[in-house]
Amino acid sequence: MQEIVLNGPGKNALGTPMMQSILDQLAAAEGQPILLRGENGALSAGVDLKEVARLNAEEMEAFLRKLDQVTRTLLHWPRPTVAVLDGHAIAGGCVIAMACDHRVAQANPKLRIGLTEVAVGVLFPPGVWAMLRHRLPPQSIDEIVLGGSLHSPAQALALGLLDKVSEDALASARKTLSRLASYDASVYAETKALLREGVMDIEPRTEQAFLDAAVPVWTSPALRERLLAHLAKVSGKRA
């Protein structure tokens, strides 16, 4: 089995270098079972707002396609994937956790988990939302997505964002991954492929129509102003 560790600035913010690092580590894992975790007190606190705030339209489209690629690669990984949430998993960080087969969070009420895109005022690519519709429980998907709130591990477990809350999330995740990895690899891969078949299949014209509409929002002066204000607020709290 292979551990993929997110370790970067901004609580492992999903910028282009971080997303490429994940893809590179997955490629190097060559189909092994994957344990996904983060350093710095988070799995990931979301997309890199500093990078997003300075991207032009062409760069923003490439950024969103990269996020889609990471999500798609994790969702369709043939062997078991387990995410450890011993820190925050917010927005994009929550997305990549949801793309894994199993999610375990540390029993720390201060941790925050959730999808805040509606609250921020942005849209992720249609393939990402298709994955979330597939993975989130129907009875709570509106509260999770449209509510745009962050949740404690106990709340996230009740909503279906998590599979387990543990006093030792890393040990629990490794145990679960070891159990799943003990199953016949070809049977697991084929069964998983059948479960995930077509989930993120988006027609190119549909995806391009989304990008044509969403990229101007992501690169708008209004959103950049909100992002810069948020970054200033966060920096002020840390000072």
N, C-alpha and C positions, 0 to 999 in steps of 0.2 A: 504493500500500500504506500501511497505517496501523500505527504502533507504539503499543502500549498498555503503559505503564510503571507498574508497581506501586511506589509510593513512600510508605511510611507507617511508623508506629512498630511495634516488636516484630518487626523483620525482615519488614516488609510483611505483618503478621498479617492474616488474613482476618476482620476484623470487619464489622459491618453497613455502615459508611461505605466501607470498601475494596471490598466486594463490589458495593455500589451504584455506586461509581466505575467498576468494570470494566464493569458493565452499561451505564452511561451512555456510556462511551467506545466500546463496541461499537455502541450505537445511533447514535452520531455518525459511526462509520466507514461506515455505510450499505452494508454488504456488500463492502467492500474486503478484500483480503488482509491478514492480521493477523500482526504480529510481537509476541509477548508476552514481556516481560522485566521484571526488577526492579532497583531500586537497593538500596543498603544491604547489599550482600553476600549477597543472597538473591533468588530468585524470590518465595518466600513460605515462612516457617517454620511455616505451619499456621494453624488458626483462632485468633482472638484469645481467649486463655485468660482475660485480665482481663475481657473482656466476658462470656464464657460463665459465669464464676464468679458473676456478679451478676444473671443473667437469671431471671425467673420462668417458669412453664410456658408461658404464652401467648407470651411473648417468645422463648423457646427454640424453639418450633414455627416461628415466623416466621423465626428465624435459620436453621434447617435447610432450610426451604423456599427461602430466598434462596441458600444454597449449592447446592441442587439446580438452581435457575434459572441460576446462573452456569455450572455444569457443562453443563447442557442446551444453553445458548446457544452455548457454545464447540464442543461436539460436533457440533451441527447447523449451524454457520456455513457458508454456501454456498461461500465462497472459501477458499483455503489458509490454514491457521493453523500457525505455527511458534513453539515455545517455546524461549527461551534460558535455560539453567540455568548462569549464571556465578556462582551462589551456591547456597545450600541450597534444596531443594524437599522439604519435609517434610509428611507427613499431607495436609491440605487443599491445600498448595502442590503436592504431587505429584499430587493429584487433578486440579487444573486443567491441569497440564502434560500429563497423560495424555489429557485431553479434546481436546488439539491434534493436528493431523495429523502433526507431526514435532517431535522434541525433540533439541536439541543441548546438550551440557554442556561446560563448560570442563574442560580436562585438568588439574584440580587435585585431588590425592588427598585434600585436607582437606574437600572438599565432601561433603555428606551428602544422600542422596536416599532416600525410602522412605515406606511407609505404616505408621504406628505406632498405628493405632486399636485393634487388639487388645491391644497392650501397655498402652495407656492405660486401656482398658476402656470404650470407647464405640463406638456404631454410627453410620454415616452413613446418609442416606435410601436406600431400596431402589433408586431410580433411579441414584444414584451408584455403588452396588455393581454394578448391571447394566452400567453403562458400563465399569467396571473389568474385569468378566468378559469383555466384548467386546474390550477393548483389550490385556489382558495375555496373554502366551503361556501356553497351558494347562500346559506342562511346568514353569513356574516360578511360577504364580499362588499356589499354596499357600505356597511359601517366602516370597514377597513379602508376602502378606496375613496369613497365620496366623503367620508368623515375627515380624512386627512390628518388624523391624530396619531400621537405616539402613545405606546402602551408599555406597561410593566411586563415582565416575563409571565406573571400569572394571568394578566389580562390577555396577552398575546396567545397563550396556550388555550384559553377559553375560546378565543376567536378563531383558532385554527392556523395561526401564523407559525406555531411551534408544534413539535411532536412530543417534546419532553422538557421539563425544567428540573435541573439537578444541582445538588450542592457541589458537585465536581463535574462540570459540564464537559471538560476535556476528556476525563477518564471515561465518562458515560458515552461520549461520542466515539472514542476509540473502541470501546467494547461493542457498540452497535455496528460500527464499520467492520470489525473483525467477524462478527456473526454474519453479516450480509455477504462479506467477501468469501465466506466458507461455502456458500452455495455454488452450484455448478455455474461456471462463468458464462457458458454459451446459453444456457436456459435463462439466466438472469438478464443477459443482454437482449435476447429475443423477446422476452416478456416485456421488458422495459420499452423496447422499440415499438411494440404493439400498443402499449399504453400511451406513448407519446406521439404516435404516428399522426402527422398532419397538424400538430398543435400550433406550430409557429409558421405554417405554410401560408405566406401572404403573397398575393399576386404582385409582381413588380410594379404594375401601374397603380395599385392601391398604396403600396409603400411610397412610391414617388409622390403621389397625391398628398399623402400625409406629410412628407418632408417639405413639399412646396408650401403647405399651410403652417407647419409647426416651426420650421427654421426661422421664419421672420419673427415669431413670438419669442423664441429662445435668444435671438440676437437683437431684440427691440430695446430702445433706450429705456423704456419703462421697466422692463425686467432687469436690465443691467443695473439700474438705479436701486431696485429692491435688493438685488444680490449684494451690491457694494454696501448698502446700509446694513444688511444682515452681517456681512463680514466685519464691518466696523463695530457692530454691537458685540459680536463674539470676541473680537480682539480686546474690546474694552473690559469684558468680563474676565479675560485671562490676565490682564495687566495688574 
